[in-house]
Protein backbone atom coordinates (compact mmCIF):
# COMPACT_ATOMS: atom_id res chain seq x y z
CA UNK A 1 0.00 0.00 0.00
CA UNK A 2 1.50 3.41 -0.94
CA UNK A 3 2.24 5.50 2.15
CA UNK A 4 2.55 9.27 2.55
CA UNK A 5 5.99 9.64 0.89
CA UNK A 6 4.91 7.56 -2.13
CA UNK A 7 1.68 9.53 -2.54
CA UNK A 8 3.73 12.72 -2.27
CA UNK A 9 5.71 11.45 -5.27
CA UNK A 10 2.46 10.76 -7.13
CA UNK A 11 1.37 14.33 -6.37
CA UNK A 12 4.56 15.77 -7.86
CA UNK A 13 4.11 13.62 -10.97
CA UNK A 14 0.49 14.69 -11.29
CA UNK A 15 1.32 18.38 -10.86
CA UNK A 16 4.07 18.28 -13.47
CA UNK A 17 1.95 16.45 -16.03
CA UNK A 18 -1.69 17.44 -15.54
CA UNK A 19 -2.09 20.84 -13.91
CA UNK A 20 -3.58 23.65 -16.02
CA UNK A 21 -4.35 21.32 -18.89
CA UNK A 22 -7.87 21.12 -20.32
CA UNK A 23 -9.37 17.64 -20.49
CA UNK A 24 -10.54 17.15 -24.07
CA UNK A 25 -11.94 13.73 -23.31
CA UNK A 26 -12.02 11.16 -20.51
CA UNK A 27 -12.23 7.49 -21.44
CA UNK A 28 -13.11 4.82 -18.87
CA UNK A 29 -12.13 1.28 -19.82
CA UNK A 30 -13.07 -0.37 -16.52
CA UNK A 31 -15.11 1.54 -13.94
CA UNK A 32 -14.76 -0.93 -11.07
CA UNK A 33 -12.38 1.39 -9.20
CA UNK A 34 -14.65 4.44 -9.65
CA UNK A 35 -16.72 4.04 -6.51
CA UNK A 36 -19.42 6.70 -6.35
CA UNK A 37 -20.43 7.40 -9.96
CA UNK A 38 -20.71 5.36 -13.14
CA UNK A 39 -17.95 5.34 -15.72
CA UNK A 40 -20.24 7.25 -18.08
CA UNK A 41 -20.91 9.93 -15.45
CA UNK A 42 -17.19 10.19 -14.63
CA UNK A 43 -16.45 10.82 -18.31
CA UNK A 44 -19.17 13.46 -18.52
CA UNK A 45 -18.24 15.28 -15.29
CA UNK A 46 -14.52 15.61 -16.16
CA UNK A 47 -14.79 16.31 -19.90
CA UNK A 48 -13.92 19.92 -20.73
CA UNK A 49 -12.67 20.65 -17.23
CA UNK A 50 -9.15 21.72 -16.20
CA UNK A 51 -7.09 20.54 -13.23
CA UNK A 52 -6.10 23.69 -11.36
CA UNK A 53 -4.56 22.35 -8.14
CA UNK A 54 -3.90 19.25 -6.05
CA UNK A 55 -4.07 18.54 -2.33
CA UNK A 56 -2.54 15.59 -0.51
CA UNK A 57 -3.75 14.57 2.93
CA UNK A 58 -2.09 11.48 4.27
CA UNK A 59 -2.45 8.78 1.63
CA UNK A 60 -5.22 10.59 -0.25
CA UNK A 61 -4.58 12.74 -3.32
CA UNK A 62 -7.30 15.19 -4.36
CA UNK A 63 -7.13 16.69 -7.87
CA UNK A 64 -9.04 19.97 -7.94
CA UNK A 65 -11.03 20.87 -11.07
CA UNK A 66 -11.90 24.35 -12.30
CA UNK A 67 -15.52 23.93 -11.17
CA UNK A 68 -14.47 23.49 -7.53
CA UNK A 69 -15.00 19.73 -7.54
CA UNK A 70 -12.30 17.11 -7.00
CA UNK A 71 -11.22 13.75 -8.33
CA UNK A 72 -9.98 11.65 -5.42
CA UNK A 73 -7.09 9.35 -6.24
CA UNK A 74 -6.51 6.67 -3.62
CA UNK A 75 -3.96 4.34 -5.13
CA UNK A 76 -4.54 1.10 -3.21
CA UNK A 77 -1.80 -1.49 -3.65
CA UNK A 78 -1.11 -1.18 -7.37
CA UNK A 79 -2.44 2.19 -8.59
CA UNK A 80 -0.08 4.24 -10.75
CA UNK A 81 -0.05 7.26 -13.07
CA UNK A 82 1.30 7.23 -16.61
CA UNK A 83 1.74 10.39 -18.70
CA UNK A 84 2.29 9.68 -22.38
CA UNK A 85 1.57 10.75 -25.94
CA UNK A 86 2.16 7.71 -28.12
CA UNK A 87 -0.40 4.92 -27.81
CA UNK A 88 2.44 2.40 -27.67
CA UNK A 89 3.23 3.75 -24.20
CA UNK A 90 -0.22 3.00 -22.82
CA UNK A 91 0.05 0.56 -19.91
CA UNK A 92 -1.55 -2.87 -19.91
CA UNK A 93 -3.92 -2.26 -16.99
CA UNK A 94 -5.04 1.29 -17.73
CA UNK A 95 -8.50 1.69 -16.17
CA UNK A 96 -9.22 5.23 -17.36
CA UNK A 97 -7.37 8.03 -19.10
CA UNK A 98 -7.60 11.82 -19.26
CA UNK A 99 -6.82 13.05 -22.78
CA UNK A 100 -5.62 16.66 -22.78
CA UNK A 101 -5.84 19.38 -25.40
CA UNK A 102 -2.06 19.25 -25.90
CA UNK A 103 -2.28 15.69 -27.25
CA UNK A 104 -0.83 14.03 -24.16
CA UNK A 105 -2.69 11.63 -21.88
CA UNK A 106 -2.65 10.80 -18.19
CA UNK A 107 -3.64 7.20 -17.62
CA UNK A 108 -4.48 5.52 -14.33
CA UNK A 109 -3.05 2.00 -14.21
CA UNK A 110 -4.17 -0.51 -11.58
CA UNK A 111 -3.60 -4.24 -12.18
CA UNK A 112 -5.37 -5.48 -9.04
CA UNK A 113 -8.19 -2.91 -9.00
CA UNK A 114 -7.73 -2.05 -5.30
CA UNK A 115 -7.54 1.68 -6.02
CA UNK A 116 -10.46 3.93 -5.07
CA UNK A 117 -11.45 6.80 -7.34
CA UNK A 118 -14.26 9.19 -6.42
CA UNK A 119 -15.76 12.27 -7.99
CA UNK A 120 -16.36 14.73 -5.15
CA UNK A 121 -18.44 17.87 -5.20
CA UNK A 122 -17.38 18.76 -1.62
CA UNK A 123 -13.88 17.67 -0.60
CA UNK A 124 -14.09 18.94 2.97
CA UNK A 125 -17.41 17.17 3.56
CA UNK A 126 -15.81 13.90 2.39
CA UNK A 127 -12.81 14.39 4.69
CA UNK A 128 -15.20 14.92 7.59
CA UNK A 129 -17.30 11.93 6.56
CA UNK A 130 -14.36 9.50 6.65
CA UNK A 131 -12.95 11.23 9.77
CA UNK A 132 -9.53 11.70 8.20
CA UNK A 133 -7.14 13.21 10.72
CA UNK A 134 -4.55 15.94 10.15
CA UNK A 135 -1.66 15.19 7.81
CA UNK A 136 1.44 13.97 9.63
CA UNK A 137 3.63 16.65 8.07
CA UNK A 138 1.20 19.43 9.05
CA UNK A 139 0.72 18.19 12.61
CA UNK A 140 2.27 20.34 15.33
CA UNK A 141 3.91 18.82 18.39
CA UNK A 142 1.25 20.44 20.58
CA UNK A 143 -1.60 18.85 18.65
CA UNK A 144 0.21 15.48 18.56
CA UNK A 145 0.58 15.47 22.35
CA UNK A 146 -3.07 16.46 22.80
CA UNK A 147 -4.24 13.66 20.49
CA UNK A 148 -2.02 11.12 22.26
CA UNK A 149 -3.24 12.18 25.71
CA UNK A 150 -4.79 9.27 27.67
CA UNK A 151 -4.94 6.89 24.69
CA UNK A 152 -5.21 3.38 26.11
CA UNK A 153 -4.22 1.39 23.01
CA UNK A 154 -0.82 0.38 21.66
CA UNK A 155 1.55 2.93 20.18
CA UNK A 156 1.52 1.09 16.86
CA UNK A 157 -2.27 1.06 16.72
CA UNK A 158 -2.32 4.76 17.60
CA UNK A 159 0.17 5.78 14.91
CA UNK A 160 -1.61 3.69 12.27
CA UNK A 161 -5.04 5.15 13.02
CA UNK A 162 -5.79 7.57 10.17
CA UNK A 163 -8.42 9.31 12.32
CA UNK A 164 -5.67 10.53 14.63
CA UNK A 165 -2.98 11.36 12.08
CA UNK A 166 -3.15 10.78 8.35
CA UNK A 167 -0.33 9.22 6.39
CA UNK A 168 1.51 6.80 8.67
CA UNK A 169 1.77 3.24 7.39
CA UNK A 170 3.18 -0.01 8.73
CA UNK A 171 6.71 0.47 7.38
CA UNK A 172 7.13 3.96 8.80
CA UNK A 173 5.47 3.20 12.14
CA UNK A 174 7.87 0.30 12.67
CA UNK A 175 10.81 2.57 11.85
CA UNK A 176 9.64 5.25 14.30
CA UNK A 177 9.22 2.64 17.05
CA UNK A 178 12.69 1.27 16.30
CA UNK A 179 14.37 4.66 16.36
CA UNK A 180 12.68 5.69 19.60
CA UNK A 181 13.31 2.27 21.18
CA UNK A 182 9.63 1.73 21.91
CA UNK A 183 7.97 -1.66 21.66
CA UNK A 184 5.04 -1.41 19.20
CA UNK A 185 2.74 -2.85 21.86
CA UNK A 186 3.60 -0.15 24.41
CA UNK A 187 0.48 1.55 25.81
CA UNK A 188 0.38 5.19 24.70
CA UNK A 189 -0.90 6.55 28.03
CA UNK A 190 2.08 4.98 29.84
CA UNK A 191 4.68 6.71 27.66
CA UNK A 192 6.28 9.78 29.32
CA UNK A 193 5.78 13.12 27.59
CA UNK A 194 9.51 13.42 26.89
CA UNK A 195 9.38 10.13 24.99
CA UNK A 196 6.26 11.22 23.10
CA UNK A 197 8.08 14.38 22.00
CA UNK A 198 10.97 12.24 20.81
CA UNK A 199 8.47 10.07 18.91
CA UNK A 200 7.00 13.17 17.25
CA UNK A 201 10.46 14.36 16.15
CA UNK A 202 11.40 10.93 14.78
CA UNK A 203 8.07 10.62 13.00
CA UNK A 204 8.66 13.93 11.20
CA UNK A 205 12.24 12.96 10.39
CA UNK A 206 11.36 9.51 9.04
CA UNK A 207 8.47 10.73 6.90
CA UNK A 208 10.49 13.61 5.45
Beta strands, then each sheet from edge to edge (+ up, - down):
strand 1: 23-28
strand 2: 51-57
strand 3: 60-65
strand 4: 70-74
strand 5: 79-84
strand 6: 94-100
strand 7: 105-110
strand 8: 116-120
strand 9: 134-135
strand 10: 165-166
sheet 1: 1+ 6- 7+ 5-
sheet 2: 2+ 3- 4+ 8-
sheet 3: 9+ 10+
end
